[in-house]
Amino acid sequence: MQATSPIRSNAAAPAPLPAAAATKKPARRSRSWAPLEPVTQRARWMLGVGFFVLFVLVWAAFTLGGLVSPTFLASPITMVKEAWLLFTEFNFIHDIGMTVWRVFGGFILAAAVAVPLGIAMGAYKPVEAFLEPFVSFCRYLPASAFIPLLILWAGIGETQKLLVIFIGSVFQIILMVAVTVGGARKDLVEAAYTLGADSRGIVRRVLIPGAAPGIAETLRLVLGWAWTYVIVAELIGSSSGIGHMITDSQALLNTGQIIFGIIVIGVIGLISDFVFKAINKRLFAWASL
């Protein structure tokens, strides 16, 4: 028999890689701009402050450069001068205090009424069927439309301004709290029933603790809306407050004071938002786990 030789492959064997190339790891690409990629706290602060700096620079360029008339838009320097006059000659700190009192007074009244109603709507479907059509109808009504009626009913005092904020906030809170409570996990409810809880125990021990972080976040968001309502309330029939100052400044074409009043509202709102976030994070630290 004739011996057969083994079949040789025509493909050449791959050359061995150098040791340095074999151990080299692929370069890690930066993911700072990747979707949903978080940034560090330091970068967050720098970016946030950087936008404000850029905004002021653009504002100064348009006003100090003569591109916009001072009658229509005051420069940052003019605004600072007018702010000093407001505090030293016109007791603007009192106006700020009155506005803050009105915002938090009306908001607390709205939350005291809306949170229990929202929990009841979210937990009990008959209550939801009874209240939701009316609440949904009312939340589309602008709070400013009620001002003429509220002046007739309550005059132009503090009650009228508190009621404007109350009406503007209460219906929003009711629906948002109801949605939060109604979105509870069904398996937790069934487990509580299995362990012997009754209907009231389900609401008290399952629904409310589970919805508490969402309810707190709802209140934080609606507090921001309350600031828009108080300015509307102070524009009509008011003798104090930031909105009253803005109205007087508009009559005098003092855009520096108008801009400063708007900035003060934004600063106070931003501070209250940070405080609300810190309180929520401390009370419901387990929600982010």
C-alpha positions in Angstrom: 0.0 0.0 0.0 1.2 3.5 -0.8 1.5 5.7 2.3 -0.6 8.8 2.2 0.9 12.1 3.4 -1.2 14.4 5.7 -3.1 17.2 4.0 -1.5 20.5 4.5 -3.6 23.7 4.8 -2.8 26.5 2.4 -3.6 29.1 5.1 -0.6 30.4 6.8 -0.5 30.2 10.6 -1.0 33.6 12.3 2.1 35.2 13.5 2.4 35.4 17.3 1.6 38.8 18.8 4.3 40.7 20.6 4.0 40.5 24.4 3.4 44.3 24.7 0.6 44.2 22.2 -1.0 41.1 23.8 -1.2 42.8 27.2 -2.3 46.2 26.0 -5.9 47.1 27.0 -8.2 49.1 24.8 -8.3 52.8 25.6 -11.3 53.8 27.7 -13.4 56.4 26.0 -14.8 59.3 28.0 -18.5 58.8 28.8 -19.1 62.3 30.1 -21.6 63.0 27.3 -23.1 59.6 27.2 -26.9 59.4 27.6 -28.0 59.2 31.3 -24.4 59.3 32.5 -24.2 61.1 35.8 -21.8 64.0 36.5 -19.9 64.7 39.7 -21.3 67.2 42.2 -18.4 69.6 41.5 -19.1 69.5 37.8 -22.8 70.1 38.4 -22.1 73.2 40.4 -19.6 74.5 37.9 -21.9 74.0 35.0 -24.9 75.6 36.8 -23.0 78.6 37.9 -21.4 78.9 34.5 -24.7 79.4 32.8 -25.6 82.2 35.1 -22.3 83.9 34.4 -22.8 83.5 30.6 -26.3 84.9 30.9 -25.1 88.0 32.8 -22.3 88.5 30.2 -24.7 88.4 27.3 -27.1 90.8 29.2 -24.2 93.2 29.8 -23.0 93.1 26.2 -26.5 94.0 24.9 -27.2 96.8 27.4 -23.8 98.3 28.0 -22.9 98.0 24.3 -25.9 100.1 23.3 -27.8 97.4 21.4 -30.8 97.8 23.7 -32.2 101.1 25.0 -32.1 101.5 28.8 -35.8 102.4 28.7 -36.6 98.8 27.7 -33.8 96.9 29.5 -31.6 98.2 32.3 -28.0 97.1 32.5 -26.7 94.9 35.3 -24.9 97.9 36.9 -28.1 100.0 36.8 -30.0 97.1 38.3 -27.6 96.8 41.2 -27.9 100.5 41.9 -31.7 100.3 41.9 -31.5 97.3 44.2 -29.5 99.3 46.7 -32.1 102.1 46.6 -34.9 99.6 47.2 -33.3 98.2 50.3 -32.1 101.5 51.8 -35.0 103.9 50.9 -38.1 101.8 50.1 -38.0 99.1 52.8 -38.0 96.3 50.2 -37.2 93.7 52.8 -40.7 94.2 54.1 -42.1 93.5 50.7 -40.1 90.3 50.4 -41.3 89.2 53.8 -45.0 89.8 52.9 -44.6 87.8 49.6 -42.9 84.9 51.3 -45.6 84.8 54.0 -48.4 84.8 51.3 -46.7 82.0 49.3 -46.1 79.7 52.2 -49.4 80.5 53.9 -51.5 79.7 50.9 -49.4 76.7 50.0 -49.6 75.2 53.4 -53.4 75.6 53.4 -53.6 73.9 50.0 -51.4 71.0 51.1 -53.4 70.5 54.3 -56.6 70.1 52.2 -55.2 68.4 49.1 -52.9 65.7 50.5 -55.7 63.8 52.5 -58.1 64.1 49.5 -55.4 62.9 47.1 -54.7 59.9 49.4 -58.4 59.1 49.6 -58.8 59.3 45.8 -55.7 57.2 45.1 -56.7 54.5 47.7 -60.4 54.2 47.2 -61.8 54.0 43.7 -65.3 55.1 44.6 -63.9 58.4 46.0 -61.8 58.8 42.8 -64.9 58.3 40.6 -66.8 60.9 42.7 -64.1 63.6 42.9 -61.9 63.2 39.8 -64.2 64.9 37.2 -64.7 68.0 39.4 -61.0 68.2 40.4 -59.9 67.7 36.7 -62.3 70.5 35.7 -61.1 72.9 38.3 -57.4 72.4 37.7 -57.7 73.9 34.2 -59.2 77.1 35.6 -56.6 79.9 35.9 -56.3 81.2 39.4 -56.1 84.7 38.1 -59.7 84.4 36.8 -60.9 84.1 40.4 -59.4 87.4 41.5 -62.4 89.6 40.7 -64.7 87.2 42.6 -62.3 86.9 45.5 -62.0 90.7 45.8 -65.8 90.8 46.1 -65.9 88.0 48.6 -62.8 88.7 50.7 -61.8 92.3 49.8 -58.2 93.2 48.9 -56.6 92.1 52.2 -54.4 89.1 52.9 -57.3 86.6 52.7 -57.8 87.3 49.0 -54.1 86.7 48.2 -54.0 83.5 50.2 -57.1 82.2 48.4 -55.5 82.9 45.0 -52.5 80.7 45.9 -54.8 78.1 47.5 -57.0 77.8 44.4 -54.0 77.7 42.1 -52.3 74.9 44.1 -55.0 72.7 45.7 -56.4 71.0 42.6 -52.9 70.3 41.2 -51.8 68.6 44.4 -54.9 66.5 44.8 -54.6 64.9 41.3 -50.8 64.4 41.5 -51.0 62.8 45.0 -53.9 60.6 43.8 -51.8 59.3 40.9 -48.8 58.7 43.2 -50.9 56.7 45.7 -52.8 54.8 43.1 -49.6 53.6 41.5 -48.7 51.5 44.5 -47.4 47.9 43.8 -50.2 45.4 43.9 -48.0 42.6 45.2 -47.3 44.6 48.4 -51.0 45.2 48.9 -51.7 41.5 48.4 -48.9 40.5 50.8 -50.3 42.9 53.5 -53.8 41.3 53.1 -52.2 37.8 53.4 -50.5 38.9 56.6 -53.9 39.9 58.0 -54.1 43.7 57.4 -57.4 45.4 57.0 -58.3 48.2 54.6 -57.3 51.0 56.9 -54.0 49.1 57.7 -53.3 48.9 54.0 -53.6 52.6 53.6 -51.7 53.4 56.8 -48.9 50.8 56.5 -48.5 50.3 52.8 -49.9 53.0 50.6 -48.9 56.1 52.5 -45.3 55.0 53.3 -44.8 53.9 49.8 -46.1 57.1 48.3 -44.5 59.5 50.8 -41.4 60.3 48.7 -43.6 60.9 45.6 -46.0 63.1 47.6 -43.0 65.2 49.0 -41.7 65.6 45.4 -45.2 66.7 44.3 -45.3 69.4 47.0 -41.9 70.6 46.0 -43.0 71.1 42.4 -46.3 72.8 43.2 -44.5 75.2 45.6 -42.7 76.6 42.5 -46.1 77.2 40.8 -47.3 79.0 43.9 -44.8 81.7 43.3 -46.4 82.6 40.0 -49.8 82.8 41.6 -48.7 85.2 44.4 -47.3 87.7 41.9 -50.6 87.7 40.0 -52.4 88.3 43.3 -50.1 91.2 44.3 -50.5 92.9 40.9 -54.1 93.9 41.8 -55.2 95.7 44.9 -52.0 95.3 46.9 -50.0 97.8 48.9 -47.0 95.6 49.7 -45.1 92.7 48.3 -42.7 92.1 45.4 -45.6 92.2 42.8 -46.7 95.5 44.2 -43.2 96.9 43.8 -43.0 95.6 40.2 -46.3 97.3 39.4 -45.1 100.6 40.8 -41.8 100.3 38.9 -43.6 99.6 35.6 -45.5 102.8 36.0 -42.2 104.7 36.4 -40.5 102.8 33.5 -37.9 101.7 36.0 -36.7 98.4 34.4 -33.9 98.0 36.8 -36.2 97.6 39.8 -38.5 95.3 37.7 -35.6 93.0 36.8 -34.3 93.0 40.4 -37.8 92.0 41.7 -38.0 89.1 39.2 -34.5 88.0 40.2 -35.4 88.1 43.9 -38.4 85.8 43.2 -36.1 83.4 41.4 -33.5 83.4 44.1 -36.0 82.8 46.9 -37.7 80.1 44.9 -34.3 78.4 44.2 -33.4 78.5 47.9 -36.7 77.0 48.9 -36.3 74.3 46.2 -32.9 73.3 47.6 -34.2 73.3 51.1 -37.2 71.1 50.1 -34.8 68.7 48.3 -32.5 68.4 51.3 -35.5 67.8 53.7 -36.9 65.1 51.3 -33.5 63.4 50.9 -33.1 63.3 54.7 -36.6 62.1 55.5 -36.8 59.5 52.6 -33.2 58.5 52.2 -34.4 54.9 51.6 -36.3 55.9 48.5 -33.0 56.3 46.5 -31.6 52.9 47.4 
